[in-house]
Amino acid sequence: MDVPPTGKRCKKHADRPGPCPVCGRPAWWNGTRLIKRVVFVLAAALRWAEQFVRRRARCSDRSCSAGSWTVYEPGGYPHRRFLLSVIAFAVAAMALDERATLTTVARECDCDRRSVGRWVHWVARLAAPAELSRGCARLDPDGLPPPATPRTADPVSRAGVVIGLLDRLADLLRGRGVALESGPGLAALLRHQLDRFRIVFHLTRQSPPLRVVAAAVFA
């Protein structure tokens, strides 16, 4: 009869990080990283975290190509002081409020107005609205029609449509049993791509296209 481990050995195994994202073998903790400051959204309001620690892990197989990696907290993302929830918050504010400007939104987010502008353009180029619409329609053929694709090249309008469609797509995937983080679709889907495929969508350099095909998400 199999007997589960007890005592210190049980606690040691329970405290392991998740399995290696490359080979699936067990992983071990491998140090920490000190993070000086991040900004995130909680309960529809901005929050700041100062001086916290992210743990690192490594594959138990020394020959595995995964090496070591950072284990991110819910909502966390690589190379982002302003987390993806803040980007979604700022883009939605720009798209939904006709009175919003780069300056007013930047003041809310405690950042430079140029950062808000970069976020808008990044989200606008992240995925084609038509492709996102098709992804939603495949998962919910009888659902509400998607928002109209902007006819102009205005990045704010396009980014607003992308944010809305990512929210809708994330909700549909959650309904199909896909384990996504709560919160904005932008943050949930990009974090899923990081955890499953180790794909990082960089803000300041070329990134791969967002994989919105259901087969890729369920893989």
CYANA upper distance limits for C-alpha pairs under 8 A (distance plus 0.5 A):
  4 PRO  CA     10 CYS  CA      8.43
  5 PRO  CA      9 ARG  CA      6.89
  5 PRO  CA     10 CYS  CA      5.55
  6 THR  CA     10 CYS  CA      5.26
  6 THR  CA     11 LYS  CA      8.10
  7 GLY  CA     11 LYS  CA      6.95
  8 LYS  CA     12 LYS  CA      6.57
  9 ARG  CA     13 HIS  CA      6.87
 10 CYS  CA     14 ALA  CA      6.64
 11 LYS  CA     15 ASP  CA      6.62
 12 LYS  CA     16 ARG  CA      7.30
 16 ARG  CA     27 ALA  CA      7.19
 16 ARG  CA     28 TRP  CA      6.33
 16 ARG  CA     29 TRP  CA      7.25
 17 PRO  CA     27 ALA  CA      6.51
 17 PRO  CA     28 TRP  CA      6.75
 17 PRO  CA     29 TRP  CA      7.10
 17 PRO  CA     57 ALA  CA      7.28
 17 PRO  CA     71 VAL  CA      8.36
 18 GLY  CA     26 PRO  CA      7.70
 18 GLY  CA     27 ALA  CA      7.00
 19 PRO  CA     24 GLY  CA      5.69
 19 PRO  CA     25 ARG  CA      6.01
 19 PRO  CA     26 PRO  CA      5.17
 19 PRO  CA     27 ALA  CA      5.74
 19 PRO  CA     59 CYS  CA      8.18
 20 CYS  CA     24 GLY  CA      5.12
 20 CYS  CA     25 ARG  CA      5.87
 20 CYS  CA     26 PRO  CA      6.60
 20 CYS  CA     27 ALA  CA      6.12
 20 CYS  CA     58 ARG  CA      7.92
 20 CYS  CA     59 CYS  CA      5.98
 20 CYS  CA     66 ALA  CA      7.80
 21 PRO  CA     66 ALA  CA      7.86
 21 PRO  CA    195 ASP  CA      7.72
 21 PRO  CA    196 ARG  CA      7.38
 21 PRO  CA    197 PHE  CA      8.21
 21 PRO  CA    198 ARG  CA      8.06
 22 VAL  CA     64 CYS  CA      8.25
 22 VAL  CA     65 SER  CA      7.96
 22 VAL  CA     66 ALA  CA      6.39
 23 CYS  CA     64 CYS  CA      7.71
 23 CYS  CA     66 ALA  CA      8.49
 25 ARG  CA     59 CYS  CA      7.33
 25 ARG  CA     60 SER  CA      7.30
 25 ARG  CA     61 ASP  CA      7.84
 26 PRO  CA     59 CYS  CA      6.99
 26 PRO  CA     60 SER  CA      6.39
 27 ALA  CA     57 ALA  CA      6.95
 27 ALA  CA     58 ARG  CA      6.02
 27 ALA  CA     59 CYS  CA      4.96
 27 ALA  CA     60 SER  CA      5.65
 28 TRP  CA     57 ALA  CA      5.94
 28 TRP  CA     58 ARG  CA      6.00
 28 TRP  CA     59 CYS  CA      6.92
 28 TRP  CA     60 SER  CA      6.85
 29 TRP  CA     55 ARG  CA      7.69
 29 TRP  CA     56 ARG  CA      6.41
 29 TRP  CA     57 ALA  CA      4.76
 29 TRP  CA     58 ARG  CA      6.87
 30 ASN  CA     55 ARG  CA      7.86
 30 ASN  CA     56 ARG  CA      5.57
 30 ASN  CA     57 ALA  CA      5.12
 30 ASN  CA     58 ARG  CA      6.45
 30 ASN  CA     68 SER  CA      7.88
 31 GLY  CA     55 ARG  CA      6.59
 31 GLY  CA     56 ARG  CA      5.85
 31 GLY  CA     57 ALA  CA      7.72
 32 THR  CA     53 VAL  CA      6.94
 32 THR  CA     54 ARG  CA      6.14
 32 THR  CA     55 ARG  CA      4.75
 32 THR  CA     56 ARG  CA      5.84
 33 ARG  CA     53 VAL  CA      6.11
 33 ARG  CA     54 ARG  CA      5.69
 33 ARG  CA     55 ARG  CA      6.70
 33 ARG  CA     56 ARG  CA      7.73
 34 LEU  CA     51 GLN  CA      7.15
 34 LEU  CA     52 PHE  CA      6.48
 34 LEU  CA     53 VAL  CA      5.17
 34 LEU  CA     54 ARG  CA      7.00
 35 ILE  CA     50 GLU  CA      8.03
 35 ILE  CA     51 GLN  CA      6.01
 35 ILE  CA     52 PHE  CA      5.83
 35 ILE  CA     53 VAL  CA      6.29
 35 ILE  CA     54 ARG  CA      7.59
 36 LYS  CA     50 GLU  CA      6.07
 36 LYS  CA     51 GLN  CA      4.91
 36 LYS  CA     52 PHE  CA      7.17
 37 ARG  CA     48 TRP  CA      7.58
 37 ARG  CA     49 ALA  CA      6.07
 37 ARG  CA     50 GLU  CA      5.02
 37 ARG  CA     51 GLN  CA      6.48
 37 ARG  CA     52 PHE  CA      8.17
 37 ARG  CA     81 ARG  CA      7.14
 38 VAL  CA     48 TRP  CA      6.44
 38 VAL  CA     49 ALA  CA      5.95
 38 VAL  CA     50 GLU  CA      7.35
 38 VAL  CA     80 ARG  CA      8.11
 38 VAL  CA     81 ARG  CA      5.05
 38 VAL  CA     82 PHE  CA      6.26
 38 VAL  CA     83 LEU  CA      7.46
 39 VAL  CA     46 LEU  CA      7.46
 39 VAL  CA     47 ARG  CA      6.30
 39 VAL  CA     48 TRP  CA      5.13
 39 VAL  CA     49 ALA  CA      6.96
 39 VAL  CA     81 ARG  CA      6.72
 39 VAL  CA     82 PHE  CA      5.28
 39 VAL  CA     83 LEU  CA      6.59
 39 VAL  CA     86 VAL  CA      7.61
 40 PHE  CA     46 LEU  CA      6.28
 40 PHE  CA     47 ARG  CA      5.89
 40 PHE  CA     48 TRP  CA      6.94
 40 PHE  CA     75 GLY  CA      8.43
 40 PHE  CA     82 PHE  CA      6.83
 40 PHE  CA     83 LEU  CA      5.87
 40 PHE  CA     84 LEU  CA      8.08
 40 PHE  CA     85 SER  CA      6.43
 40 PHE  CA     86 VAL  CA      6.00
 41 VAL  CA     45 ALA  CA      5.90
 41 VAL  CA     46 LEU  CA      4.99
 41 VAL  CA     47 ARG  CA      6.29
 41 VAL  CA     85 SER  CA      6.07
 41 VAL  CA     86 VAL  CA      6.27
 41 VAL  CA     89 PHE  CA      8.16
 42 LEU  CA     46 LEU  CA      6.76
 42 LEU  CA     47 ARG  CA      7.02
 46 LEU  CA     86 VAL  CA      7.93
 46 LEU  CA    109 CYS  CA      7.57
 54 ARG  CA     70 THR  CA      7.42
 54 ARG  CA     71 VAL  CA      7.01
 54 ARG  CA     72 TYR  CA      7.07
 54 ARG  CA     73 GLU  CA      8.03
 55 ARG  CA     70 THR  CA      6.61
 55 ARG  CA     71 VAL  CA      6.14
 55 ARG  CA     72 TYR  CA      8.22
 56 ARG  CA     68 SER  CA      7.38
 56 ARG  CA     69 TRP  CA      6.03
 56 ARG  CA     70 THR  CA      4.82
 56 ARG  CA     71 VAL  CA      6.02
 57 ALA  CA     68 SER  CA      5.96
 57 ALA  CA     69 TRP  CA      5.95
 57 ALA  CA     70 THR  CA      6.80
 57 ALA  CA     71 VAL  CA      7.24
 58 ARG  CA     66 ALA  CA      8.04
 58 ARG  CA     67 GLY  CA      6.22
 58 ARG  CA     68 SER  CA      4.50
 58 ARG  CA     69 TRP  CA      6.77
 59 CYS  CA     64 CYS  CA      7.32
 59 CYS  CA     66 ALA  CA      7.26
 59 CYS  CA     67 GLY  CA      6.69
 59 CYS  CA     68 SER  CA      7.12
 62 ARG  CA     67 GLY  CA      7.81
 72 TYR  CA     76 GLY  CA      5.73
 72 TYR  CA     77 TYR  CA      7.10
 74 PRO  CA    181 GLU  CA      7.56
 75 GLY  CA     83 LEU  CA      7.68
 75 GLY  CA     84 LEU  CA      7.92
 75 GLY  CA     85 SER  CA      7.81
 75 GLY  CA    181 GLU  CA      7.96
 75 GLY  CA    187 ALA  CA      7.30
 75 GLY  CA    188 ALA  CA      8.23
 75 GLY  CA    191 ARG  CA      8.10
 76 GLY  CA     83 LEU  CA      6.99
 76 GLY  CA     84 LEU  CA      8.39
 76 GLY  CA    191 ARG  CA      8.44
 77 TYR  CA     83 LEU  CA      7.05
 77 TYR  CA     84 LEU  CA      7.80
 77 TYR  CA    191 ARG  CA      7.41
 78 PRO  CA    200 VAL  CA      7.82
 79 HIS  CA    202 HIS  CA      8.36
 80 ARG  CA     84 LEU  CA      8.15
 82 PHE  CA     86 VAL  CA      6.54
 82 PHE  CA     87 ILE  CA      7.72
 83 LEU  CA     87 ILE  CA      7.27
 84 LEU  CA     88 ALA  CA      6.74
 84 LEU  CA    186 LEU  CA      7.40
 84 LEU  CA    187 ALA  CA      5.62
 85 SER  CA     89 PHE  CA      6.61
 85 SER  CA    183 GLY  CA      7.89
 85 SER  CA    184 PRO  CA      6.81
 85 SER  CA    186 LEU  CA      8.01
 85 SER  CA    187 ALA  CA      6.35
 86 VAL  CA     90 ALA  CA      6.59
 86 VAL  CA    109 CYS  CA      7.90
 87 ILE  CA     91 VAL  CA      6.60
 87 ILE  CA    116 VAL  CA      8.29
 87 ILE  CA    119 TRP  CA      6.68
 88 ALA  CA     92 ALA  CA      6.52
 88 ALA  CA    163 ILE  CA      7.28
 88 ALA  CA    184 PRO  CA      7.22
 88 ALA  CA    186 LEU  CA      7.08
 88 ALA  CA    187 ALA  CA      8.21
 89 PHE  CA     93 ALA  CA      6.66
 90 ALA  CA     94 MET  CA      6.77
 90 ALA  CA    105 VAL  CA      6.77
 90 ALA  CA    106 ALA  CA      8.41
 90 ALA  CA    109 CYS  CA      7.91
 90 ALA  CA    116 VAL  CA      7.31
 90 ALA  CA    119 TRP  CA      8.48
 91 VAL  CA     95 ALA  CA      6.65
 91 VAL  CA    116 VAL  CA      8.16
 91 VAL  CA    119 TRP  CA      7.61
 91 VAL  CA    120 VAL  CA      6.28
 91 VAL  CA    123 VAL  CA      8.48
 91 VAL  CA    156 VAL  CA      7.91
 91 VAL  CA    159 ALA  CA      7.27
 91 VAL  CA    160 GLY  CA      6.86
 91 VAL  CA    163 ILE  CA      8.08
 92 ALA  CA     96 LEU  CA      6.34
 92 ALA  CA    160 GLY  CA      6.38
 92 ALA  CA    163 ILE  CA      7.57
 93 ALA  CA     97 ASP  CA      6.36
 93 ALA  CA    100 ALA  CA      7.31
 93 ALA  CA    105 VAL  CA      7.51
 94 MET  CA     98 GLU  CA      7.88
 94 MET  CA    100 ALA  CA      5.96
 94 MET  CA    101 THR  CA      7.16
 94 MET  CA    102 LEU  CA      8.04
 94 MET  CA    105 VAL  CA      7.65
 94 MET  CA    156 VAL  CA      7.20
 94 MET  CA    160 GLY  CA      8.31
 95 ALA  CA    156 VAL  CA      6.24
 95 ALA  CA    157 SER  CA      6.42
 95 ALA  CA    159 ALA  CA      7.97
 95 ALA  CA    160 GLY  CA      5.54
 96 LEU  CA    160 GLY  CA      8.02
100 ALA  CA    104 THR  CA      6.64
100 ALA  CA    105 VAL  CA      7.07
101 THR  CA    105 VAL  CA      6.67
102 LEU  CA    106 ALA  CA      6.41
102 LEU  CA    113 ARG  CA      5.62
102 LEU  CA    114 ARG  CA      8.07
102 LEU  CA    116 VAL  CA      6.61
102 LEU  CA    117 GLY  CA      7.16
103 THR  CA    107 ARG  CA      6.65
103 THR  CA    112 ASP  CA      8.32
103 THR  CA    113 ARG  CA      5.75
104 THR  CA    108 GLU  CA      6.99
105 VAL  CA    109 CYS  CA      6.80
105 VAL  CA    113 ARG  CA      8.07
105 VAL  CA    116 VAL  CA      7.81
106 ALA  CA    110 ASP  CA      6.28
106 ALA  CA    111 CYS  CA      5.59
106 ALA  CA    112 ASP  CA      6.18
106 ALA  CA    113 ARG  CA      5.49
106 ALA  CA    115 SER  CA      8.15
106 ALA  CA    116 VAL  CA      6.73
107 ARG  CA    111 CYS  CA      7.01
107 ARG  CA    112 ASP  CA      8.30
107 ARG  CA    113 ARG  CA      8.44
111 CYS  CA    115 SER  CA      7.20
111 CYS  CA    116 VAL  CA      8.29
112 ASP  CA    116 VAL  CA      7.55
113 ARG  CA    117 GLY  CA      6.96
114 ARG  CA    118 ARG  CA      6.71
115 SER  CA    119 TRP  CA      6.70
116 VAL  CA    120 VAL  CA      6.76
117 GLY  CA    121 HIS  CA      6.90
118 ARG  CA    122 TRP  CA      6.51
118 ARG  CA    203 LEU  CA      8.45
119 TRP  CA    123 VAL  CA      6.64
119 TRP  CA    203 LEU  CA      8.18
120 VAL  CA    124 ALA  CA      6.63
120 VAL  CA    155 PRO  CA      7.09
120 VAL  CA    156 VAL  CA      6.61
120 VAL  CA    159 ALA  CA      6.48
121 HIS  CA    125 ARG  CA      6.84
121 HIS  CA    155 PRO  CA      6.42
121 HIS  CA    156 VAL  CA      8.10
121 HIS  CA    159 ALA  CA      7.69
122 TRP  CA    126 LEU  CA      6.57
122 TRP  CA    203 LEU  CA      6.95
123 VAL  CA    127 ALA  CA      8.14
123 VAL  CA    159 ALA  CA      5.82
123 VAL  CA    162 VAL  CA      7.50
123 VAL  CA    163 ILE  CA      8.05
124 ALA  CA    155 PRO  CA      6.23
124 ALA  CA    156 VAL  CA      7.87
124 ALA  CA    158 ARG  CA      5.91
124 ALA  CA    159 ALA  CA      4.57
124 ALA  CA    160 GLY  CA      8.32
124 ALA  CA    162 VAL  CA      7.14
125 ARG  CA    159 ALA  CA      8.30
126 LEU  CA    209 PRO  CA      7.18
126 LEU  CA    210 LEU  CA      7.06
127 ALA  CA    131 GLU  CA      7.77
127 ALA  CA    132 LEU  CA      7.62
127 ALA  CA    162 VAL  CA      7.59
127 ALA  CA    209 PRO  CA      7.05
127 ALA  CA    210 LEU  CA      6.50
128 ALA  CA    132 LEU  CA      6.91
128 ALA  CA    162 VAL  CA      8.08
129 PRO  CA    133 SER  CA      6.56
129 PRO  CA    149 THR  CA      6.90
129 PRO  CA    158 ARG  CA      8.19
129 PRO  CA    161 VAL  CA      7.31
129 PRO  CA    162 VAL  CA      6.29
129 PRO  CA    165 LEU  CA      7.90
130 ALA  CA    134 ARG  CA      6.77
130 ALA  CA    149 THR  CA      7.78
131 GLU  CA    135 GLY  CA      6.75
131 GLU  CA    212 VAL  CA      8.15
132 LEU  CA    136 CYS  CA      6.81
132 LEU  CA    162 VAL  CA      8.16
132 LEU  CA    165 LEU  CA      6.77
132 LEU  CA    166 LEU  CA      7.77
132 LEU  CA    169 LEU  CA      8.06
132 LEU  CA    212 VAL  CA      7.17
133 SER  CA    137 ALA  CA      6.65
133 SER  CA    146 PRO  CA      6.59
133 SER  CA    165 LEU  CA      7.33
134 ARG  CA    138 ARG  CA      6.64
135 GLY  CA    139 LEU  CA      7.08
135 GLY  CA    169 LEU  CA      7.74
135 GLY  CA    212 VAL  CA      6.76
135 GLY  CA    213 VAL  CA      6.72
135 GLY  CA    214 ALA  CA      7.56
136 CYS  CA    140 ASP  CA      6.55
136 CYS  CA    141 PRO  CA      8.31
136 CYS  CA    165 LEU  CA      8.26
136 CYS  CA    168 ARG  CA      7.63
136 CYS  CA    169 LEU  CA      6.00
136 CYS  CA    172 LEU  CA      7.79
137 ALA  CA    141 PRO  CA      5.22
137 ALA  CA    142 ASP  CA      8.21
137 ALA  CA    143 GLY  CA      7.77
139 LEU  CA    172 LEU  CA      7.18
139 LEU  CA    173 LEU  CA      8.29
139 LEU  CA    214 ALA  CA      8.37
140 ASP  CA    172 LEU  CA      7.89
146 PRO  CA    165 LEU  CA      7.92
147 PRO  CA    161 VAL  CA      7.20
147 PRO  CA    164 GLY  CA      8.49
147 PRO  CA    165 LEU  CA      8.29
148 ALA  CA    161 VAL  CA      8.29
149 THR  CA    158 ARG  CA      7.64
149 THR  CA    161 VAL  CA      7.40
150 PRO  CA    154 ASP  CA      8.24
150 PRO  CA    157 SER  CA      6.73
150 PRO  CA    158 ARG  CA      6.38
150 PRO  CA    161 VAL  CA      8.27
153 ALA  CA    158 ARG  CA      7.99
154 ASP  CA    158 ARG  CA      6.93
155 PRO  CA    159 ALA  CA      6.30
156 VAL  CA    160 GLY  CA      6.59
157 SER  CA    161 VAL  CA      6.89
158 ARG  CA    162 VAL  CA      6.78
159 ALA  CA    163 ILE  CA      6.65
160 GLY  CA    164 GLY  CA      6.78
161 VAL  CA    165 LEU  CA      6.64
162 VAL  CA    166 LEU  CA      6.56
163 ILE  CA    167 ASP  CA      6.80
163 ILE  CA    185 GLY  CA      7.78
163 ILE  CA    186 LEU  CA      7.08
164 GLY  CA    168 ARG  CA      6.84
165 LEU  CA    169 LEU  CA      6.50
166 LEU  CA    170 ALA  CA      6.53
166 LEU  CA    184 PRO  CA      8.38
166 LEU  CA    185 GLY  CA      5.29
166 LEU  CA    186 LEU  CA      6.28
166 LEU  CA    189 LEU  CA      8.19
167 ASP  CA    171 ASP  CA      6.80
167 ASP  CA    184 PRO  CA      6.39
167 ASP  CA    185 GLY  CA      4.50
167 ASP  CA    186 LEU  CA      7.36
168 ARG  CA    172 LEU  CA      6.80
168 ARG  CA    185 GLY  CA      7.76
169 LEU  CA    173 LEU  CA      6.69
169 LEU  CA    185 GLY  CA      7.64
170 ALA  CA    174 ARG  CA      6.65
170 ALA  CA    180 LEU  CA      7.94
170 ALA  CA    185 GLY  CA      5.59
170 ALA  CA    188 ALA  CA      7.54
170 ALA  CA    189 LEU  CA      7.19
171 ASP  CA    175 GLY  CA      6.76
171 ASP  CA    185 GLY  CA      8.14
172 LEU  CA    176 ARG  CA      6.94
173 LEU  CA    177 GLY  CA      7.03
173 LEU  CA    178 VAL  CA      5.95
173 LEU  CA    180 LEU  CA      8.45
174 ARG  CA    178 VAL  CA      5.47
174 ARG  CA    179 ALA  CA      6.88
174 ARG  CA    180 LEU  CA      6.92
178 VAL  CA    217 VAL  CA      8.44
178 VAL  CA    218 PHE  CA      7.56
180 LEU  CA    188 ALA  CA      6.12
180 LEU  CA    189 LEU  CA      7.59
180 LEU  CA    192 HIS  CA      7.04
181 GLU  CA    187 ALA  CA      8.40
181 GLU  CA    188 ALA  CA      5.55
181 GLU  CA    191 ARG  CA      8.40
182 SER  CA    188 ALA  CA      7.16
183 GLY  CA    187 ALA  CA      7.56
183 GLY  CA    188 ALA  CA      7.17
184 PRO  CA    188 ALA  CA      6.75
185 GLY  CA    189 LEU  CA      6.29
186 LEU  CA    190 LEU  CA      6.64
187 ALA  CA    191 ARG  CA      6.43
188 ALA  CA    192 HIS  CA      6.66
189 LEU  CA    193 GLN  CA      6.80
190 LEU  CA    194 LEU  CA      6.78
190 LEU  CA    200 VAL  CA      8.25
190 LEU  CA    201 PHE  CA      7.86
190 LEU  CA    210 LEU  CA      8.43
191 ARG  CA    195 ASP  CA      6.67
192 HIS  CA    196 ARG  CA      6.46
192 HIS  CA    197 PHE  CA      8.49
193 GLN  CA    197 PHE  CA      5.87
193 GLN  CA    198 ARG  CA      6.96
193 GLN  CA    199 ILE  CA      6.21
193 GLN  CA    200 VAL  CA      8.13
193 GLN  CA    211 ARG  CA      8.48
193 GLN  CA    217 VAL  CA      8.39
194 LEU  CA    198 ARG  CA      4.75
194 LEU  CA    199 ILE  CA      5.26
194 LEU  CA    200 VAL  CA      6.38
195 ASP  CA    199 ILE  CA      8.45
199 ILE  CA    208 PRO  CA      8.43
200 VAL  CA    207 SER  CA      7.90
201 PHE  CA    207 SER  CA      5.72
201 PHE  CA    208 PRO  CA      7.50
202 HIS  CA    206 GLN  CA      7.41
202 HIS  CA    207 SER  CA      6.32
203 LEU  CA    207 SER  CA      8.48
211 ARG  CA    216 ALA  CA      7.06
211 ARG  CA    217 VAL  CA      7.97
212 VAL  CA    216 ALA  CA      7.62
212 VAL  CA    217 VAL  CA      7.58
213 VAL  CA    217 VAL  CA      7.15
214 ALA  CA    218 PHE  CA      6.63
215 ALA  CA    219 ALA  CA      6.44
